[in-house]
Amino acid sequence: MKQANEKLIVEVLKEGRKRWMDLERKLVKSGKMSAPTLSRTLKDLEINGFIKREVDSSKRPAIAWYMLAEFAEEVEVAETVKRLWQILFRPPTPEEIAVETGITPEVAEKLAYKTAKKTGWFHPSHELINERTGKLGEVLVCAARMRDGKPDDWHELYKDEDGPQIKKEAERVLEKFPNLLPQLTEDGEKVWWPPEAIKRLGKEYKPKDRSSPKLWVVPR
């Protein structure tokens, strides 16, 4: 009977993630099992690694979702792709996805392709990575200048062709990812990159020489 109940739950979850009320409607109200049996079987499946339970605490009251473990990995990869894309200005590599999710790059790539219709993911080229790394570096420096008001005439540094777009993205980054911003010296001539920013940039990025004063990476 236990295996039969587990099979019933798995079959429902193959349709996609479900809330408790969804499972109750399909399995309890239809007379296939009792509510205590549903609760007990869900716990057993979770303990044995067949399903995952995730709580969306952004809702009031919080909502618990049940899903097959494989589906849970797909959801995590898709969410990671979307989040990193906002930071990197490009789709993340399988290696970057793997670091964030704790799975192997091979599995990350497989799931990234599988969820590509939802996320728009594609494997970024080296050229794209280099180009967008430069953009990220400039946006982070601009956001730091925006935050600190250094130098006093920092607005004047962004009057070139890409300046308005850099400033627009800097406002977004300043609000959503302040932990990535570098620290500026009092005179605004030097910049220290935090470890999290170096992780995203891949190196201690040297900012573009827009005008005086110049920014230089402080040697370690």
C-alpha positions in Angstrom: 0.0 0.0 0.0 2.9 2.4 0.9 4.4 1.9 -2.6 1.0 2.4 -4.2 0.6 5.7 -2.4 4.1 6.9 -3.3 3.4 6.0 -7.0 0.1 8.1 -6.9 2.0 11.1 -5.5 4.8 10.8 -8.0 2.4 10.6 -10.9 0.7 13.8 -9.8 4.1 15.6 -9.3 5.1 14.6 -12.8 2.7 17.3 -14.0 4.8 19.9 -12.2 5.2 21.3 -8.7 2.1 21.2 -6.5 0.9 22.9 -3.3 -0.6 20.9 -0.5 -4.1 21.9 -1.5 -3.4 20.7 -5.0 -2.4 17.3 -3.8 -5.3 17.1 -1.4 -7.8 17.9 -4.1 -6.3 15.2 -6.5 -5.6 12.5 -3.9 -7.7 13.0 -0.7 -10.9 14.5 -2.0 -10.9 11.9 -4.8 -10.8 9.1 -2.2 -7.4 7.7 -3.2 -5.9 8.2 0.3 -6.5 10.0 3.6 -4.9 13.3 4.5 -2.7 11.7 7.2 -1.5 9.2 4.7 -0.7 11.9 2.2 1.2 13.9 4.8 3.2 10.8 6.0 4.0 9.6 2.5 5.2 13.1 1.4 7.6 13.1 4.4 8.9 9.6 3.5 9.5 10.6 -0.2 11.3 13.8 0.9 13.5 11.9 3.4 14.4 9.4 0.7 15.3 12.1 -1.8 12.6 11.5 -4.3 10.8 14.8 -3.8 11.7 18.3 -2.5 9.6 20.7 -0.5 10.3 24.4 -1.0 8.7 27.2 0.9 7.9 30.5 -0.8 8.2 32.9 2.1 7.6 35.9 -0.1 3.9 35.1 0.1 1.6 35.8 3.1 0.9 33.2 4.3 4.0 31.3 3.1 3.3 28.6 0.4 4.9 25.2 0.5 5.6 23.6 -2.9 6.2 19.9 -3.5 8.1 18.7 -6.6 10.1 15.8 -7.9 13.8 16.2 -7.1 14.7 16.3 -10.8 12.2 19.1 -11.4 13.5 20.9 -8.4 17.0 21.0 -10.0 15.5 22.4 -13.2 13.7 25.1 -11.3 16.9 26.0 -9.4 19.0 26.1 -12.6 16.4 28.3 -14.4 16.3 30.7 -11.4 20.1 30.8 -11.2 20.4 31.6 -15.0 17.9 34.5 -14.6 19.6 35.9 -11.5 23.2 35.6 -12.9 22.1 37.1 -16.2 21.0 40.2 -14.4 24.4 40.5 -12.8 26.7 39.5 -15.7 24.8 41.1 -18.6 25.0 37.7 -20.4 23.9 34.1 -19.9 26.1 32.3 -17.3 28.5 29.5 -18.3 27.7 25.9 -17.1 30.6 26.3 -14.7 29.1 29.4 -13.2 25.8 27.7 -12.8 27.4 24.7 -11.2 29.2 26.8 -8.6 25.9 28.5 -7.6 23.8 25.3 -7.5 26.3 22.7 -6.3 25.8 20.4 -9.3 28.4 19.4 -11.9 29.0 21.6 -15.0 27.8 18.7 -17.2 24.5 18.5 -15.4 24.2 22.3 -15.2 24.7 22.5 -19.0 22.1 19.8 -19.6 19.5 21.5 -17.4 20.3 24.9 -18.8 19.6 23.7 -22.3 16.4 21.9 -21.1 15.1 25.1 -19.5 16.3 27.4 -22.3 12.8 28.0 -23.7 11.9 29.6 -20.3 15.2 31.5 -19.7 16.5 32.2 -23.2 19.8 30.6 -22.2 22.6 29.9 -24.7 26.3 29.0 -24.2 28.1 32.4 -24.2 31.2 32.7 -26.4 34.5 33.9 -25.1 34.1 37.1 -27.1 30.7 37.8 -25.4 32.1 37.0 -22.0 35.0 39.4 -22.5 32.8 42.2 -23.8 30.2 41.9 -21.0 32.9 41.6 -18.3 34.1 45.1 -19.4 30.5 46.4 -19.2 30.0 44.9 -15.8 33.2 46.5 -14.5 32.3 49.9 -15.8 28.8 49.7 -14.4 30.1 48.7 -10.9 32.6 51.5 -10.9 29.9 54.0 -12.0 27.6 52.7 -9.2 30.4 53.2 -6.6 30.9 56.7 -7.8 27.2 57.3 -7.7 27.1 55.9 -4.1 30.0 57.9 -2.8 29.8 61.0 -5.0 33.5 60.6 -5.9 34.9 62.6 -7.6 32.6 65.6 -7.2 32.2 65.9 -10.9 31.7 62.2 -11.6 28.7 62.9 -13.8 31.0 64.5 -16.2 32.8 61.2 -16.7 29.8 59.7 -18.4 29.0 62.0 -21.2 30.5 59.8 -23.9 28.4 57.5 -26.1 27.9 54.6 -23.7 27.6 56.9 -20.6 23.8 57.1 -20.3 23.4 53.4 -20.5 26.2 52.8 -18.0 24.5 55.2 -15.6 21.1 53.6 -16.0 22.5 50.1 -15.3 24.5 51.5 -12.4 21.3 52.7 -10.7 19.9 49.2 -11.0 23.0 47.5 -9.7 23.3 50.0 -6.8 19.9 49.0 -5.7 20.0 45.3 -6.2 23.6 44.2 -5.9 25.4 46.7 -3.6 27.7 44.0 -2.3 29.5 43.9 -5.7 30.5 47.6 -5.7 34.2 48.5 -5.2 35.5 50.8 -2.5 36.9 54.1 -3.6 39.7 56.1 -1.9 38.8 59.6 -0.6 40.3 61.3 -3.7 38.5 58.8 -6.0 41.8 57.8 -7.7 41.9 54.1 -6.6 39.5 51.2 -6.3 39.5 48.0 -4.2 37.4 45.2 -5.5 35.5 43.0 -3.0 35.9 39.2 -3.4 32.3 38.7 -4.6 33.0 41.2 -7.5 36.2 39.5 -8.4 34.3 36.3 -8.6 31.9 37.8 -11.1 34.6 39.7 -13.1 37.1 36.9 -13.1 39.9 39.3 -12.2 40.6 42.7 -10.6 39.1 44.7 -13.4 41.0 47.9 -14.4 38.4 50.6 -15.1 38.2 52.5 -18.4 40.3 55.7 -18.4 37.4 58.2 -19.0 39.1 61.3 -17.7 41.0 62.7 -14.8 41.1 61.6 -12.0 42.1 58.1 -13.1 41.2 54.9 -11.3 43.7 52.2 -10.8 43.5 48.8 -9.1 45.4 48.8 -5.9 48.0 46.0 -6.1 47.7 43.3 -3.4 
